[in-house]
Amino acid sequence: MATKFQGTATIRFNGKEYPTDNDGSLDVGGKERETVKGSQVYGYSEKPKEATVEVTVFNCEETDVMELQNMTNATVEFETDVGQTYLLPNAWSVETGALSADGKIKVKMAAVECKRV
């Protein structure tokens, strides 16, 4: 039996699925580690890192670029075609609002944490 590997992901904001390019990415966040070294390697330090979802939304009649830009306290779902779903609760828009001439909107959402559901 062959193993199925991920080929696509569906991304939703507050339960609404927008038409998106297949360029979406999920960074689950957590801890960012940096090596601590001087005259030798001593170990590492940790800093908290937010979870993020980045995607390109295709503009259409129902899309509101300002709504995407102003999102706060949003629920972001990242659902893969291999049955994995990740949730970013209470997310906010970080980099949104640029509508290109070819009808594409880059959206980046961030949250304190990412949960697998």
Secondary structure, DSSP 8 states (H G I E B T S, - for coil): --------EEEEETTEE--B-TT-EEE--EEEEEEEESSSEEEEEEEEE-EEEEEEEE--TT--HHHHHT--SEEEEEEETTS-EEEEEEEEEEE---B-TTSEEEEEEEES--EE-
